[in-house]
Amino acid sequence: MIYIGIDLGTSAVKLLAMDENGIIQKVVTKEYPLYFPYPGWSEQNPEDWYEQTIQGLKELAEAVDASEIAGIGVGGQMHGLVTLDSKDQVVRPAILWNDGRTGKQTEYLNEVIGKKKLSVYTANIAFAGFTAPKILWMKENEPENFEKTAKIMLPKDYITYKLSGTFCTDYSDASGMLLLDVKNKCWSSEMLDICGVKREQLPDLFESYEVVGTIKGEMAEVLGIPQNVKIVAGAGDNAAAAVGTGTVGEGQCNISLGTSGTIFISSKSFGVDENNALHSFDHADGYYHLMGCMLSAASCNKWWMDEILKTKEYQKEQDNIRKLGENNVFFLPYLMGERSPHNDPDARAMFVGMSMDTTREDMTQAVMEGVIFGLRDSLEVARKLGISIARTKICGGGAKSSLWKEMTANIMNMEVDIIETEEGPGYGGAILAAVGCEAFADVEDAVKQLVRVVDTVKPDAGLVKKYEQKYQKFKEFYPAVKKLFKE
């Protein structure tokens, strides 16, 4: 049988067809625009997602034996606010995960409602990118649109709704809304009251691998696929990517170097760090995870290459970098503010330590190292909780760089496992679809059979020692300049 995974990203939707052995038969990518109507705002048109997803599904169906397609699972960008009216028309453009307009609302939630209450209600505190602050912003700034809203959903759930007609979400994605009681897996009545949201405006909740319906009859006809194709609830992109890398069950770790960067630690038990520096979310395997998320990861390197160096030859720029652990230039990777562990939307990127002998290679190296140093900040929070992580998987566009993998192993002092199929959330979505179609007993069983480690990058003791000294310097910079960002 064939299982389709959909990764609804920020710049494009990526669709893949996977067979029952985990082998990818076809991958299709369709881009759509991203809008920045005001500085710090980030929006997209949900209809663009849908149109490009349909085009991608058509291409997949033509490339494989369409009669073999059994299930579809969607993974997608988290936290975005998608609103529909009573006629299922989009009320306004979706406000995305990397939108920074909600500083006032985030401060209200954290300081007036209070972080302790929020943590009790949802296991998390408010971050500017979360959905609840966006709802409050809309209520305050666009009251007419707020009144029109009949359905509130997340980006990937819009696709699921259009394909199946089922108004639903999964626990992993809902965890990032600041509306879910993560521990008890239900909507928080307290948060709904705070945001002025009615229960009927929110989707029904499912585990990521649960079947929520079948594809609409007219849709099946348009796509040329069977009408009994099952649709599963899917997952937020990080949880879906974790499934795609086999990061499920107890004590597994995955580092994602995508547009944003994450360190994802799976667990079979619920846990929260006392400062809420890490997100405590439900996982797509039916259990839980802790996650540190930085807003700019591989996008830092893209900015440096595209906008500053004016080159697309990324690998060529890395080829001459030789002095690992010896760079005197540092880069703070806060191009769009920062989430974990600083929770500071005002933070900005900066270079520190340049001198007359600083080279182009030094600056490129600093950008790449700064991203991993930033992720290590979140790893240190986990380590303080007593969580011991000796190895990690790695995924995302940045994971294609051998240099970045080597930096990750030595800055984190962890073995970095390379998997055979690195297709992130799309692969995870396909695996969840296969579980929903009962091809596997559960998610853990599926990844044991489908996800294969093909190589491991091991840390070098000498480099680990050098990078430890560099990291101790790096972590002093943000506290030193924090007040300047606010001013």
HUKA-V934099 format. One record per residue. RES is the residue in three letters. SS is DSSP state (a for helix, b for strand, c for the rest). Layout:
# HUKA-V934099
res: {RES:RES}
ss: {SS:SS}
This chain:
# HUKA-V934099
res: {MET:ILE:TYR:ILE:GLY:ILE:ASP:LEU:GLY:THR:SER:ALA:VAL:LYS:LEU:LEU:ALA:MET:ASP:GLU:ASN:GLY:ILE:ILE:GLN:LYS:VAL:VAL:THR:LYS:GLU:TYR:PRO:LEU:TYR:PHE:PRO:TYR:PRO:GLY:TRP:SER:GLU:GLN:ASN:PRO:GLU:ASP:TRP:TYR:GLU:GLN:THR:ILE:GLN:GLY:LEU:LYS:GLU:LEU:ALA:GLU:ALA:VAL:ASP:ALA:SER:GLU:ILE:ALA:GLY:ILE:GLY:VAL:GLY:GLY:GLN:MET:HIS:GLY:LEU:VAL:THR:LEU:ASP:SER:LYS:ASP:GLN:VAL:VAL:ARG:PRO:ALA:ILE:LEU:TRP:ASN:ASP:GLY:ARG:THR:GLY:LYS:GLN:THR:GLU:TYR:LEU:ASN:GLU:VAL:ILE:GLY:LYS:LYS:LYS:LEU:SER:VAL:TYR:THR:ALA:ASN:ILE:ALA:PHE:ALA:GLY:PHE:THR:ALA:PRO:LYS:ILE:LEU:TRP:MET:LYS:GLU:ASN:GLU:PRO:GLU:ASN:PHE:GLU:LYS:THR:ALA:LYS:ILE:MET:LEU:PRO:LYS:ASP:TYR:ILE:THR:TYR:LYS:LEU:SER:GLY:THR:PHE:CYS:THR:ASP:TYR:SER:ASP:ALA:SER:GLY:MET:LEU:LEU:LEU:ASP:VAL:LYS:ASN:LYS:CYS:TRP:SER:SER:GLU:MET:LEU:ASP:ILE:CYS:GLY:VAL:LYS:ARG:GLU:GLN:LEU:PRO:ASP:LEU:PHE:GLU:SER:TYR:GLU:VAL:VAL:GLY:THR:ILE:LYS:GLY:GLU:MET:ALA:GLU:VAL:LEU:GLY:ILE:PRO:GLN:ASN:VAL:LYS:ILE:VAL:ALA:GLY:ALA:GLY:ASP:ASN:ALA:ALA:ALA:ALA:VAL:GLY:THR:GLY:THR:VAL:GLY:GLU:GLY:GLN:CYS:ASN:ILE:SER:LEU:GLY:THR:SER:GLY:THR:ILE:PHE:ILE:SER:SER:LYS:SER:PHE:GLY:VAL:ASP:GLU:ASN:ASN:ALA:LEU:HIS:SER:PHE:ASP:HIS:ALA:ASP:GLY:TYR:TYR:HIS:LEU:MET:GLY:CYS:MET:LEU:SER:ALA:ALA:SER:CYS:ASN:LYS:TRP:TRP:MET:ASP:GLU:ILE:LEU:LYS:THR:LYS:GLU:TYR:GLN:LYS:GLU:GLN:ASP:ASN:ILE:ARG:LYS:LEU:GLY:GLU:ASN:ASN:VAL:PHE:PHE:LEU:PRO:TYR:LEU:MET:GLY:GLU:ARG:SER:PRO:HIS:ASN:ASP:PRO:ASP:ALA:ARG:ALA:MET:PHE:VAL:GLY:MET:SER:MET:ASP:THR:THR:ARG:GLU:ASP:MET:THR:GLN:ALA:VAL:MET:GLU:GLY:VAL:ILE:PHE:GLY:LEU:ARG:ASP:SER:LEU:GLU:VAL:ALA:ARG:LYS:LEU:GLY:ILE:SER:ILE:ALA:ARG:THR:LYS:ILE:CYS:GLY:GLY:GLY:ALA:LYS:SER:SER:LEU:TRP:LYS:GLU:MET:THR:ALA:ASN:ILE:MET:ASN:MET:GLU:VAL:ASP:ILE:ILE:GLU:THR:GLU:GLU:GLY:PRO:GLY:TYR:GLY:GLY:ALA:ILE:LEU:ALA:ALA:VAL:GLY:CYS:GLU:ALA:PHE:ALA:ASP:VAL:GLU:ASP:ALA:VAL:LYS:GLN:LEU:VAL:ARG:VAL:VAL:ASP:THR:VAL:LYS:PRO:ASP:ALA:GLY:LEU:VAL:LYS:LYS:TYR:GLU:GLN:LYS:TYR:GLN:LYS:PHE:LYS:GLU:PHE:TYR:PRO:ALA:VAL:LYS:LYS:LEU:PHE:LYS:GLU}
ss: {c:b:b:b:b:b:b:b:c:c:c:b:b:b:b:b:b:b:b:c:c:c:c:b:b:b:b:b:b:b:b:c:c:c:b:c:c:c:c:c:c:c:b:b:c:a:a:a:a:a:a:a:a:a:a:a:a:a:a:a:a:a:a:c:c:a:a:a:b:b:b:b:b:b:b:b:c:c:c:c:b:b:b:b:c:c:c:c:c:b:c:c:c:b:b:c:c:c:c:c:c:c:a:a:a:a:a:a:a:a:a:a:a:a:a:a:a:a:a:a:a:a:c:c:c:c:c:c:c:c:a:a:a:a:a:a:a:a:a:a:a:c:a:a:a:a:a:a:c:c:b:b:b:c:a:a:a:a:a:a:a:a:a:a:c:c:c:b:b:b:a:a:a:a:a:a:a:c:c:b:b:c:c:c:c:b:b:c:a:a:a:a:a:a:a:c:c:c:a:a:a:b:c:b:b:b:c:c:c:c:b:b:b:b:c:c:a:a:a:a:a:a:a:c:c:c:c:c:c:b:b:b:c:c:b:b:a:a:a:a:a:a:a:a:c:c:c:c:c:c:c:c:b:b:b:b:b:c:c:c:b:b:b:b:b:b:b:c:c:c:c:c:c:c:c:c:c:c:b:b:b:b:c:c:c:c:c:b:b:b:b:b:b:b:c:c:c:a:a:a:a:a:a:a:a:a:a:a:a:c:c:c:c:a:a:a:a:a:a:c:c:c:c:c:c:c:c:c:c:b:b:b:c:c:c:c:c:b:c:c:c:c:c:b:c:c:c:c:c:b:b:b:c:c:c:c:c:c:c:a:a:a:a:a:a:a:a:a:a:a:a:a:a:a:a:a:a:a:a:a:a:a:a:a:c:c:c:c:c:c:b:b:b:b:b:c:a:a:a:a:c:a:a:a:a:a:a:a:a:a:a:a:c:c:b:b:b:b:b:c:c:c:c:a:a:a:a:a:a:a:a:a:a:a:a:a:c:c:c:c:c:c:a:a:a:a:a:a:a:a:c:c:b:b:b:b:b:c:c:c:a:a:a:a:a:a:a:a:a:a:a:a:a:a:a:a:a:a:a:a:a:a:a:a:a:a:c}
